[in-house]
Amino acid sequence: MNELVHSKKAATTRRKTAVVGKTVKTAKAPASRTNDPARTMAGILEVATQEFAAKGLSGARIDAIAEATHTSKRMIYYYYGSKEGLYVAVLEESYRRMRQIESELHLEDLAPEAALRRLVEFTFDHHAQNEDYIRLVMNENIEQGAYLAQSKSIQELNVPAIQAIRALYDRGVKQGVFRKGLDPVDIHASISALTFFNVSNRHTFGLIFKDRAQSAQSAARRASITEMVVRFMRK
């Protein structure tokens, strides 16, 4: 009985082996692989955002991104074409995320001044919590916007931001809350300038004015910037 059992096991083992020349190899079951391009690309963008923000386009390394995402340079190039293509995709994704959150503020449901305050506060908070975004924009300005200019969607991505400001501003003018003659793009630039500097210059500003090192991210600074913009627009 035991001999029969052993014989069956031996036969099973022989069927699971492959003989190549004088080398005998045990056959292995194929490793399971998850085919999820969207998830892979999202992971690459996340790591690439940190790499480009920290080192800029010239200093960033595709090898480092591939290693951190457990992918390969070949796969990254397959999805994005080149290092520059990945960099442009990172810029687009950074703007897209910000605009997507802006669209969820529902400014149209608020009174004009309340909507303006919410927009300024959101912009302050977003910049304060996303230094990588600020660094990416700073790096691209060093590149004189050359790579962002290659984007086919960047203009479209930012149209809603101006439309939202125009809508709340027009409502405010109609209700006699805001003064006439202001340009929505200029309003957007003013909000961006005040909240952007807050992060882009935090290290130098904090070093020079040590007693104010933490104030750049404080609730008081947030309220101050919001009040500046509101008073600028108020009738």
TORSEMAR-633171 format. One line per field, with one value per residue: residue number from 0; x, y, z of N, C-alpha, C in turn. Coordinates in nm, 3 decimals, always signed. Last residue first. Example, Ala and Ser with C-alpha at 12.3 -4.5 7.8 and 13.67 -1.06 7.14 Angstrom:
<tortors>
i = [1, 0]
n_x = [+1.285, +1.319]
n_y = [-0.225, -0.569]
n_z = [+0.708, +0.780]
ca_x = [+1.367, +1.230]
ca_y = [-0.106, -0.450]
ca_z = [+0.714, +0.780]
c_x = [+1.290, +1.320]
c_y = [+0.003, -0.330]
c_z = [+0.787, +0.780]
</tortors>
This chain:
<tortors>
i = [234, 233, 232, 231, 230, 229, 228, 227, 226, 225, 224, 223, 222, 221, 220, 219, 218, 217, 216, 215, 214, 213, 212, 211, 210, 209, 208, 207, 206, 205, 204, 203, 202, 201, 200, 199, 198, 197, 196, 195, 194, 193, 192, 191, 190, 189, 188, 187, 186, 185, 184, 183, 182, 181, 180, 179, 178, 177, 176, 175, 174, 173, 172, 171, 170, 169, 168, 167, 166, 165, 164, 163, 162, 161, 160, 159, 158, 157, 156, 155, 154, 153, 152, 151, 150, 149, 148, 147, 146, 145, 144, 143, 142, 141, 140, 139, 138, 137, 136, 135, 134, 133, 132, 131, 130, 129, 128, 127, 126, 125, 124, 123, 122, 121, 120, 119, 118, 117, 116, 115, 114, 113, 112, 111, 110, 109, 108, 107, 106, 105, 104, 103, 102, 101, 100, 99, 98, 97, 96, 95, 94, 93, 92, 91, 90, 89, 88, 87, 86, 85, 84, 83, 82, 81, 80, 79, 78, 77, 76, 75, 74, 73, 72, 71, 70, 69, 68, 67, 66, 65, 64, 63, 62, 61, 60, 59, 58, 57, 56, 55, 54, 53, 52, 51, 50, 49, 48, 47, 46, 45, 44, 43, 42, 41, 40, 39, 38, 37, 36, 35, 34, 33, 32, 31, 30, 29, 28, 27, 26, 25, 24, 23, 22, 21, 20, 19, 18, 17, 16, 15, 14, 13, 12, 11, 10, 9, 8, 7, 6, 5, 4, 3, 2, 1, 0]
n_x = [-1.713, -1.436, -1.188, -1.021, -1.144, -1.085, -0.804, -0.762, -0.891, -0.720, -0.487, -0.577, -0.640, -0.381, -0.256, -0.401, -0.337, -0.010, +0.203, +0.362, +0.445, +0.679, +0.864, +0.887, +1.125, +1.295, +1.320, +1.497, +1.375, +1.123, +1.199, +1.316, +1.090, +0.871, +0.828, +0.622, +0.415, +0.339, +0.327, +0.064, -0.112, -0.065, -0.093, -0.357, -0.500, -0.408, -0.497, -0.775, -0.799, -0.717, -0.923, -1.145, -1.100, -1.322, -1.536, -1.713, -1.709, -1.956, -2.227, -2.441, -2.529, -2.362, -2.118, -2.165, -2.200, -1.945, -1.797, -1.888, -1.811, -1.534, -1.458, -1.535, -1.376, -1.125, -1.149, -1.213, -0.958, -0.765, -0.789, -0.744, -0.468, -0.371, -0.380, -0.149, +0.169, +0.377, +0.391, +0.523, +0.778, +0.836, +0.831, +1.090, +1.205, +1.124, +0.863, +0.895, +0.968, +0.727, +0.558, +0.682, +0.652, +0.375, +0.338, +0.479, +0.326, +0.042, -0.059, -0.058, -0.226, -0.472, -0.511, -0.536, -0.759, -0.958, -0.961, -1.059, -1.312, -1.442, -1.456, -1.628, -1.861, -1.918, -1.973, -2.204, -2.341, -2.325, -2.345, -2.125, -1.927, -1.859, -1.624, -1.554, -1.381, -1.148, -1.081, -1.010, -0.795, -0.607, -0.585, -0.483, -0.230, -0.115, -0.143, +0.031, +0.277, +0.290, +0.305, +0.554, +0.712, +0.667, +0.791, +1.054, +1.108, +0.862, +0.619, +0.448, +0.431, +0.689, +0.845, +0.772, +0.870, +1.145, +1.206, +0.962, +0.850, +0.842, +0.857, +1.124, +1.239, +1.136, +1.249, +1.520, +1.529, +1.471, +1.549, +1.591, +1.735, +1.580, +1.335, +1.367, +1.378, +1.127, +0.946, +1.024, +0.960, +0.688, +0.589, +0.664, +0.485, +0.243, +0.284, +0.300, +0.041, -0.103, -0.009, -0.115, -0.387, -0.414, -0.329, -0.322, -0.287, -0.096, -0.008, +0.116, +0.351, +0.284, +0.440, +0.727, +0.884, +1.216, +1.455, +1.756, +1.992, +2.089, +1.838, +1.584, +1.284, +1.061, +0.805, +0.561, +0.574, +0.723, +0.532, +0.356, +0.518, +0.557, +0.300, +0.261, +0.455, +0.364, +0.134, +0.249, +0.393, +0.189, +0.083]
n_y = [+9.789, +9.562, +9.488, +9.541, +9.403, +9.140, +9.137, +9.185, +8.967, +8.760, +8.835, +8.812, +8.542, +8.437, +8.548, +8.423, +8.159, +8.126, +8.106, +8.322, +8.304, +8.185, +8.399, +8.638, +8.650, +8.647, +8.746, +8.582, +8.332, +8.377, +8.448, +8.210, +8.036, +8.144, +8.206, +8.037, +8.093, +8.357, +8.387, +8.286, +8.470, +8.699, +8.601, +8.505, +8.744, +8.875, +8.709, +8.734, +9.002, +8.988, +8.836, +9.011, +9.356, +9.619, +9.798, +9.867, +9.709, +9.501, +9.536, +9.568, +9.358, +9.372, +9.310, +9.044, +8.922, +8.963, +8.801, +8.547, +8.526, +8.563, +8.340, +8.136, +8.191, +8.140, +7.862, +7.753, +7.780, +7.593, +7.390, +7.520, +7.557, +7.293, +7.108, +7.070, +7.201, +7.357, +7.543, +7.408, +7.443, +7.718, +7.895, +7.948, +7.790, +7.929, +7.847, +7.588, +7.630, +7.741, +7.523, +7.342, +7.475, +7.464, +7.187, +7.130, +7.244, +7.248, +7.396, +7.655, +7.634, +7.576, +7.802, +8.007, +7.913, +7.924, +8.199, +8.289, +8.160, +8.267, +8.537, +8.516, +8.429, +8.648, +8.834, +8.706, +8.420, +8.092, +7.926, +7.962, +7.813, +7.539, +7.403, +7.237, +7.370, +7.348, +7.084, +7.117, +7.289, +7.119, +6.912, +7.051, +7.131, +6.875, +6.773, +6.942, +6.872, +6.602, +6.627, +6.748, +6.530, +6.341, +6.470, +6.475, +6.203, +6.055, +5.902, +5.801, +5.519, +5.447, +5.559, +5.385, +5.144, +5.197, +5.229, +5.055, +5.025, +5.097, +5.359, +5.398, +5.335, +5.539, +5.763, +5.714, +5.719, +5.982, +6.248, +6.606, +6.823, +6.941, +7.002, +6.990, +6.868, +6.872, +6.847, +6.606, +6.431, +6.472, +6.393, +6.128, +6.014, +6.065, +5.947, +5.676, +5.634, +5.674, +5.460, +5.245, +5.290, +5.259, +4.991, +4.715, +4.402, +4.223, +3.887, +3.583, +3.378, +3.042, +2.784, +2.614, +2.298, +2.237, +2.116, +1.961, +1.943, +1.838, +1.954, +1.999, +1.882, +1.978, +1.841, +1.739, +1.468, +1.385, +1.414, +1.212, +0.991, +1.004, +0.960, +0.696, +0.566, +0.600, +0.439, +0.190, +0.146, +0.126, -0.120]
n_z = [-0.200, -0.188, -0.275, -0.062, +0.142, +0.058, +0.072, +0.348, +0.468, +0.392, +0.526, +0.794, +0.823, +0.793, +1.013, +1.218, +1.191, +1.037, +0.871, +0.938, +1.200, +1.261, +1.252, +1.367, +1.490, +1.268, +0.985, +0.840, +0.847, +0.739, +0.482, +0.392, +0.425, +0.287, +0.026, -0.055, +0.128, +0.087, -0.180, -0.219, -0.114, -0.271, -0.536, -0.547, -0.521, -0.753, -0.959, -0.928, -0.996, -1.261, -1.367, -1.327, -1.271, -1.174, -1.203, -0.891, -0.568, -0.413, -0.341, -0.512, -0.653, -0.874, -0.754, -0.679, -0.923, -1.026, -0.843, -0.894, -1.168, -1.164, -1.015, -1.191, -1.414, -1.314, -1.276, -1.529, -1.669, -1.612, -1.800, -2.042, -2.022, -2.007, -2.214, -2.345, -2.263, -2.325, -2.128, -1.935, -2.035, -2.008, -1.798, -1.724, -1.542, -1.325, -1.332, -1.249, -0.982, -0.883, -0.919, -0.743, -0.500, -0.468, -0.450, -0.216, -0.017, +0.077, +0.281, +0.188, -0.035, +0.092, +0.257, +0.062, -0.078, +0.126, +0.171, -0.077, -0.083, +0.141, +0.066, -0.154, -0.029, +0.130, -0.072, -0.208, -0.035, -0.189, -0.401, -0.556, -0.440, -0.392, -0.372, -0.574, -0.731, -0.582, -0.637, -0.906, -0.894, -0.770, -0.960, -1.183, -1.102, -1.083, -1.342, -1.484, -1.367, -1.443, -1.720, -1.743, -1.651, -1.847, -2.061, -1.974, -1.988, -2.210, -2.229, -2.037, -2.055, -2.133, -1.938, -1.733, -1.834, -1.839, -1.576, -1.372, -1.036, -0.770, -0.705, -0.652, -0.900, -1.062, -0.941, -0.985, -1.265, -1.322, -1.113, -1.111, -1.207, -1.406, -1.273, -0.911, -0.664, -0.538, -0.746, -0.862, -0.645, -0.598, -0.849, -0.862, -0.683, -0.825, -1.075, -1.001, -0.906, -1.140, -1.293, -1.146, -1.171, -1.446, -1.497, -1.362, -1.329, -1.115, -1.148, -1.009, -1.171, -1.272, -1.087, -1.211, -1.234, -1.155, -1.382, -1.441, -1.695, -1.919, -2.121, -1.913, -1.806, -1.556, -1.348, -1.298, -1.346, -1.128, -0.925, -0.998, -0.959, -0.687, -0.595, -0.683, -0.531, -0.274, -0.294, -0.335, -0.100, +0.088, +0.000]
ca_x = [-1.755, -1.560, -1.299, -0.982, -1.146, -1.225, -0.872, -0.702, -0.945, -0.860, -0.488, -0.526, -0.747, -0.490, -0.208, -0.402, -0.475, -0.102, +0.101, +0.320, +0.324, +0.562, +0.890, +0.768, +1.010, +1.283, +1.234, +1.526, +1.513, +1.134, +1.126, +1.396, +1.221, +0.860, +0.932, +0.744, +0.484, +0.332, +0.444, +0.182, -0.107, -0.062, +0.030, -0.244, -0.519, -0.386, -0.353, -0.711, -0.840, -0.639, -0.787, -1.138, -1.084, -1.216, -1.412, -1.704, -1.696, -1.822, -2.128, -2.385, -2.591, -2.506, -2.139, -2.136, -2.311, -2.059, -1.773, -1.912, -1.950, -1.618, -1.434, -1.591, -1.522, -1.159, -1.109, -1.313, -1.073, -0.771, -0.794, -0.879, -0.559, -0.352, -0.499, -0.266, +0.047, +0.357, +0.342, +0.379, +0.718, +0.858, +0.705, +1.018, +1.212, +1.267, +0.892, +0.852, +1.062, +0.852, +0.530, +0.667, +0.787, +0.444, +0.274, +0.525, +0.450, +0.095, -0.053, +0.012, -0.084, -0.416, -0.494, -0.435, -0.631, -0.921, -0.921, -0.927, -1.213, -1.416, -1.380, -1.491, -1.798, -1.890, -1.858, -2.078, -2.347, -2.298, -2.447, -2.251, -1.929, -1.997, -1.650, -1.637, -1.515, -1.216, -1.125, -1.117, -0.919, -0.648, -0.630, -0.614, -0.332, -0.114, -0.214, -0.113, +0.227, +0.290, +0.190, +0.435, +0.714, +0.623, +0.649, +0.982, +1.118, +0.995, +0.700, +0.463, +0.314, +0.575, +0.852, +0.745, +0.727, +1.075, +1.216, +1.087, +0.825, +0.855, +0.724, +1.027, +1.268, +1.108, +1.104, +1.471, +1.569, +1.370, +1.599, +1.511, +1.791, +1.715, +1.339, +1.349, +1.503, +1.248, +0.934, +1.039, +1.095, +0.785, +0.560, +0.729, +0.627, +0.260, +0.264, +0.415, +0.155, -0.128, +0.019, +0.030, -0.326, -0.455, -0.252, -0.401, -0.283, -0.211, +0.029, +0.001, +0.322, +0.307, +0.316, +0.666, +0.799, +1.078, +1.397, +1.615, +1.942, +2.115, +1.973, +1.653, +1.422, +1.099, +0.942, +0.579, +0.494, +0.785, +0.652, +0.309, +0.468, +0.672, +0.366, +0.175, +0.466, +0.489, +0.120, +0.158, +0.466, +0.277, +0.000]
ca_y = [+9.920, +9.616, +9.474, +9.586, +9.550, +9.185, +9.116, +9.271, +9.103, +8.759, +8.829, +8.938, +8.641, +8.395, +8.581, +8.569, +8.199, +8.141, +8.002, +8.308, +8.381, +8.099, +8.275, +8.618, +8.659, +8.528, +8.797, +8.725, +8.347, +8.331, +8.544, +8.333, +8.007, +8.117, +8.281, +8.041, +7.964, +8.301, +8.439, +8.216, +8.337, +8.706, +8.665, +8.413, +8.637, +8.934, +8.732, +8.603, +8.956, +9.067, +8.782, +8.881, +9.247, +9.523, +9.822, +9.836, +9.826, +9.523, +9.497, +9.687, +9.378, +9.388, +9.443, +9.145, +8.921, +9.023, +8.946, +8.603, +8.508, +8.655, +8.474, +8.141, +8.197, +8.277, +7.949, +7.756, +7.862, +7.713, +7.356, +7.472, +7.671, +7.384, +7.123, +7.092, +7.132, +7.240, +7.589, +7.426, +7.309, +7.650, +7.839, +8.048, +7.741, +7.933, +7.987, +7.610, +7.568, +7.818, +7.648, +7.309, +7.453, +7.594, +7.262, +7.073, +7.312, +7.182, +7.252, +7.626, +7.663, +7.486, +7.668, +8.015, +7.929, +7.796, +8.108, +8.332, +8.136, +8.123, +8.497, +8.566, +8.344, +8.520, +8.855, +8.743, +8.562, +8.188, +7.912, +8.017, +7.957, +7.585, +7.505, +7.179, +7.350, +7.478, +7.119, +7.025, +7.336, +7.244, +6.884, +6.986, +7.233, +6.966, +6.709, +6.939, +7.009, +6.638, +6.557, +6.821, +6.659, +6.313, +6.438, +6.601, +6.272, +6.105, +5.937, +5.947, +5.597, +5.395, +5.616, +5.529, +5.160, +5.162, +5.345, +5.062, +5.008, +4.955, +5.310, +5.427, +5.254, +5.399, +5.750, +5.725, +5.598, +5.881, +6.127, +6.486, +6.743, +6.895, +6.913, +7.055, +6.879, +6.881, +6.961, +6.730, +6.435, +6.497, +6.527, +6.223, +6.013, +6.105, +6.092, +5.742, +5.619, +5.762, +5.597, +5.258, +5.293, +5.384, +5.106, +4.832, +4.490, +4.312, +4.026, +3.668, +3.473, +3.182, +2.846, +2.706, +2.399, +2.219, +2.232, +1.936, +2.018, +1.759, +1.896, +2.074, +1.845, +1.994, +1.881, +1.880, +1.549, +1.379, +1.499, +1.353, +1.020, +1.017, +1.088, +0.802, +0.563, +0.663, +0.582, +0.245, +0.156, +0.241, +0.000]
ca_z = [-0.250, -0.131, -0.366, -0.194, +0.145, +0.072, -0.056, +0.246, +0.487, +0.350, +0.380, +0.743, +0.834, +0.704, +0.879, +1.207, +1.162, +1.148, +0.860, +0.798, +1.171, +1.255, +1.177, +1.286, +1.579, +1.352, +1.092, +0.861, +0.891, +0.877, +0.565, +0.401, +0.486, +0.430, +0.096, -0.135, +0.131, +0.222, -0.109, -0.272, -0.053, -0.125, -0.490, -0.563, -0.423, -0.620, -0.941, -0.912, -0.863, -1.166, -1.371, -1.258, -1.367, -1.144, -1.275, -1.033, -0.657, -0.469, -0.240, -0.450, -0.522, -0.894, -0.814, -0.577, -0.827, -1.093, -0.852, -0.760, -1.127, -1.240, -0.962, -1.056, -1.426, -1.351, -1.165, -1.423, -1.704, -1.529, -1.658, -2.009, -2.035, -1.895, -2.130, -2.429, -2.220, -2.410, -2.258, -1.916, -2.040, -2.136, -1.844, -1.803, -1.681, -1.357, -1.363, -1.387, -1.074, -0.879, -0.990, -0.885, -0.554, -0.476, -0.557, -0.343, -0.056, -0.043, +0.301, +0.313, -0.053, -0.008, +0.315, +0.168, -0.147, +0.063, +0.278, -0.029, -0.187, +0.134, +0.185, -0.171, -0.130, +0.195, +0.016, -0.274, -0.068, -0.082, -0.297, -0.605, -0.414, -0.413, -0.270, -0.468, -0.785, -0.592, -0.502, -0.870, -0.955, -0.706, -0.824, -1.189, -1.127, -0.969, -1.231, -1.515, -1.360, -1.301, -1.660, -1.786, -1.581, -1.711, -2.068, -1.990, -1.860, -2.176, -2.343, -2.047, -2.018, -2.208, -2.072, -1.719, -1.812, -1.962, -1.664, -1.448, -1.179, -0.805, -0.745, -0.545, -0.782, -1.094, -0.947, -0.847, -1.193, -1.353, -1.178, -1.087, -1.098, -1.438, -1.389, -1.039, -0.741, -0.457, -0.655, -0.938, -0.703, -0.492, -0.795, -0.951, -0.651, -0.684, -1.064, -1.064, -0.816, -1.026, -1.336, -1.166, -1.038, -1.382, -1.547, -1.326, -1.445, -1.120, -1.169, -1.038, -1.063, -1.310, -1.133, -1.116, -1.295, -1.113, -1.314, -1.412, -1.580, -1.799, -2.124, -2.018, -1.824, -1.698, -1.374, -1.266, -1.438, -1.260, -0.923, -0.996, -1.094, -0.774, -0.566, -0.735, -0.676, -0.313, -0.264, -0.434, -0.226, +0.094, +0.000]
c_x = [-1.737, -1.587, -1.428, -1.101, -1.108, -1.232, -1.016, -0.778, -0.889, -0.920, -0.632, -0.532, -0.705, -0.602, -0.316, -0.358, -0.484, -0.241, -0.008, +0.208, +0.272, +0.437, +0.766, +0.774, +0.879, +1.161, +1.199, +1.447, +1.545, +1.274, +1.138, +1.329, +1.306, +0.997, +0.935, +0.859, +0.619, +0.410, +0.453, +0.308, +0.015, -0.045, +0.042, -0.116, -0.399, -0.399, -0.323, -0.561, -0.772, -0.672, -0.697, -0.997, -1.069, -1.217, -1.298, -1.562, -1.677, -1.823, -1.986, -2.283, -2.536, -2.577, -2.288, -2.156, -2.291, -2.181, -1.892, -1.892, -1.976, -1.764, -1.522, -1.575, -1.588, -1.310, -1.147, -1.278, -1.177, -0.885, -0.818, -0.894, -0.700, -0.444, -0.489, -0.392, -0.071, +0.228, +0.316, +0.314, +0.567, +0.785, +0.715, +0.889, +1.139, +1.289, +1.040, +0.871, +1.024, +0.953, +0.655, +0.645, +0.782, +0.581, +0.344, +0.466, +0.505, +0.219, +0.008, +0.034, -0.004, -0.266, -0.429, -0.406, -0.517, -0.783, -0.881, -0.876, -1.073, -1.308, -1.346, -1.403, -1.653, -1.819, -1.820, -1.959, -2.210, -2.320, -2.432, -2.363, -2.061, -2.013, -1.793, -1.668, -1.611, -1.360, -1.198, -1.172, -1.037, -0.781, -0.681, -0.670, -0.472, -0.219, -0.221, -0.193, +0.076, +0.235, +0.178, +0.310, +0.590, +0.615, +0.591, +0.831, +1.039, +0.993, +0.843, +0.557, +0.328, +0.451, +0.736, +0.746, +0.689, +0.925, +1.137, +1.087, +0.959, +0.814, +0.725, +0.888, +1.163, +1.130, +1.065, +1.320, +1.512, +1.401, +1.486, +1.564, +1.716, +1.771, +1.478, +1.360, +1.490, +1.372, +1.064, +1.032, +1.119, +0.926, +0.661, +0.705, +0.701, +0.408, +0.288, +0.403, +0.279, -0.011, -0.002, +0.067, -0.175, -0.389, -0.286, -0.325, -0.376, -0.197, -0.098, +0.044, +0.204, +0.267, +0.345, +0.537, +0.734, +0.993, +1.253, +1.562, +1.794, +2.060, +1.989, +1.798, +1.479, +1.246, +0.966, +0.722, +0.517, +0.709, +0.717, +0.427, +0.423, +0.628, +0.482, +0.238, +0.382, +0.503, +0.245, +0.146, +0.379, +0.352, +0.086]
c_y = [+10.028, +9.758, +9.540, +9.586, +9.610, +9.337, +9.168, +9.260, +9.200, +8.898, +8.834, +8.942, +8.775, +8.498, +8.548, +8.613, +8.350, +8.180, +8.016, +8.206, +8.361, +8.171, +8.189, +8.485, +8.638, +8.532, +8.683, +8.782, +8.492, +8.347, +8.507, +8.434, +8.132, +8.098, +8.251, +8.109, +7.973, +8.172, +8.377, +8.258, +8.257, +8.569, +8.664, +8.473, +8.541, +8.829, +8.787, +8.618, +8.823, +9.027, +8.856, +8.821, +9.115, +9.410, +9.728, +9.854, +9.781, +9.645, +9.529, +9.658, +9.500, +9.417, +9.472, +9.287, +9.030, +9.027, +9.016, +8.755, +8.571, +8.647, +8.576, +8.280, +8.208, +8.293, +8.093, +7.848, +7.867, +7.808, +7.480, +7.443, +7.632, +7.505, +7.231, +7.120, +7.168, +7.165, +7.472, +7.471, +7.316, +7.516, +7.757, +7.992, +7.834, +7.886, +8.006, +7.757, +7.595, +7.763, +7.735, +7.436, +7.418, +7.577, +7.396, +7.149, +7.256, +7.254, +7.176, +7.476, +7.626, +7.509, +7.572, +7.875, +7.935, +7.805, +7.971, +8.237, +8.174, +8.092, +8.348, +8.524, +8.386, +8.426, +8.726, +8.759, +8.603, +8.331, +8.013, +8.009, +8.021, +7.732, +7.557, +7.278, +7.294, +7.461, +7.253, +7.058, +7.246, +7.292, +7.009, +6.960, +7.170, +7.075, +6.799, +6.881, +7.012, +6.780, +6.590, +6.759, +6.742, +6.443, +6.410, +6.580, +6.402, +6.165, +5.976, +5.993, +5.745, +5.481, +5.568, +5.595, +5.307, +5.182, +5.319, +5.188, +5.009, +4.930, +5.162, +5.373, +5.273, +5.310, +5.605, +5.708, +5.599, +5.750, +6.026, +6.368, +6.614, +6.802, +6.857, +6.956, +6.953, +6.916, +6.981, +6.852, +6.565, +6.513, +6.565, +6.366, +6.117, +6.115, +6.142, +5.893, +5.687, +5.756, +5.696, +5.401, +5.312, +5.399, +5.237, +4.957, +4.608, +4.408, +4.110, +3.814, +3.560, +3.276, +2.991, +2.764, +2.483, +2.332, +2.201, +2.053, +1.991, +1.827, +1.805, +2.029, +1.922, +1.965, +1.892, +1.928, +1.697, +1.465, +1.503, +1.447, +1.165, +1.053, +1.110, +0.939, +0.674, +0.668, +0.655, +0.397, +0.220, +0.260, +0.124]
c_z = [-0.144, -0.181, -0.317, -0.290, +0.010, +0.069, -0.051, +0.114, +0.383, +0.359, +0.327, +0.590, +0.775, +0.704, +0.775, +1.068, +1.144, +1.101, +0.966, +0.782, +1.030, +1.208, +1.160, +1.211, +1.504, +1.444, +1.187, +0.978, +0.925, +0.933, +0.713, +0.492, +0.500, +0.496, +0.246, -0.060, +0.060, +0.236, +0.030, -0.197, -0.099, -0.061, -0.339, -0.507, -0.427, -0.510, -0.802, -0.884, -0.831, -1.022, -1.272, -1.257, -1.292, -1.245, -1.246, -1.085, -0.801, -0.561, -0.286, -0.341, -0.448, -0.762, -0.828, -0.628, -0.722, -1.000, -0.916, -0.761, -0.991, -1.193, -1.033, -0.994, -1.289, -1.362, -1.193, -1.306, -1.592, -1.563, -1.571, -1.861, -1.992, -1.902, -2.023, -2.346, -2.310, -2.376, -2.353, -2.048, -2.019, -2.145, -1.971, -1.865, -1.777, -1.501, -1.392, -1.427, -1.220, -0.979, -0.994, -0.968, -0.703, -0.540, -0.578, -0.462, -0.186, -0.094, +0.183, +0.332, +0.071, -0.022, +0.217, +0.223, -0.047, -0.002, +0.223, +0.079, -0.141, +0.032, +0.180, -0.054, -0.152, +0.098, +0.088, -0.180, -0.121, -0.131, -0.185, -0.502, -0.457, -0.379, -0.277, -0.357, -0.681, -0.638, -0.503, -0.730, -0.921, -0.762, -0.754, -1.050, -1.126, -0.982, -1.109, -1.399, -1.383, -1.283, -1.512, -1.724, -1.616, -1.631, -1.932, -1.997, -1.864, -2.036, -2.312, -2.158, -2.054, -2.182, -2.159, -1.856, -1.802, -1.948, -1.792, -1.533, -1.251, -0.950, -0.783, -0.577, -0.674, -0.972, -0.972, -0.842, -1.051, -1.281, -1.199, -1.167, -1.071, -1.331, -1.412, -1.152, -0.873, -0.539, -0.576, -0.848, -0.778, -0.547, -0.688, -0.905, -0.736, -0.648, -0.922, -1.051, -0.871, -0.927, -1.222, -1.202, -1.049, -1.245, -1.476, -1.369, -1.420, -1.235, -1.179, -1.048, -1.105, -1.199, -1.168, -1.175, -1.188, -1.169, -1.278, -1.332, -1.562, -1.675, -2.004, -2.017, -1.941, -1.709, -1.522, -1.290, -1.418, -1.360, -1.060, -1.002, -1.104, -0.915, -0.659, -0.713, -0.738, -0.464, -0.310, -0.417, -0.334, -0.037, +0.000]
</tortors>
